[in-house]
Amino acid sequence: MDIERLKQLAGVNEFKGYTEYTLEDMSQTATELKKKEKANNIKPGDKEWFELWFSKPYMTGHTFRGRNKK
């Protein structure tokens, strides 16, 4: 492979535009998470609790779907 093809594959020297910076209201986010926690009967320390509070959907795309009703 030549160097130009490698640069293209790596995305080097390609300008794809600016990403708008947005602020997140942390109190609103925490309120929404707490509502999901109560609705799904999730307790602190559960596997689902860690997924709910510590997933990073903006980075990984992972979103919490909640506990299945049994």
N, C-alpha and C positions, 0 to 999 in steps of 0.2 A: 504494500500500500504506500501511496505517496503521502507526503506530509499534509497536503491540502485536504485529502480525503479523511485523514485522521482528525484534523481540526474540525471538519464538518461533522463527523460522528460525535466528537466530544462537545460540540456546541461552542467552541472557542471562537471569539471574534464575531459572534452573531448577536446583534442587538434585537431583542424581542419586545422592546417597549418597557415603559415604566409600570410597576405594580403600585396601585394606590395603597397608601398606608391608612389603615382604619384602626380606631381605638375601640376597645371592647369594654363595656360597662361591667366591671367585675361583680358588683352587687346583683345586677340583673342576671348574670350568668349563674352565680351561686344559687339564687332563688329558683331558677329553672332546674338546676341539678337537684336541689333539695326536694322539689316537687316530684321529680322522677323517682328519687330515692324512696319517698313515702308511698307513691302510687304502686311501686313494684316491691314494696316490703323488703328493701335492701338495708342491711345493717352494716355499720362500719367494720371493716376487716374482711368482709366477704370478697370473693373474687370479683363479683359484679360491681361492688362498691369502688374497688380500685380502677376498674375499667371506666366506670362512670366519671369519677373525679379526676383521673390522671391520663385519660386518652387525649391525644392531640390531633383532632380531626383536620386541622389546617396543615399539619405536617405530614401525617400518615394516611389521612383519608378514613381512618377507623372511626366509626361512630358506635355509640352504645345503643343496643336494641332493647335492653331490659330482659328481665327474667321471664321465661315462659310460664304461663299459668298452668298449674297441674291439677 
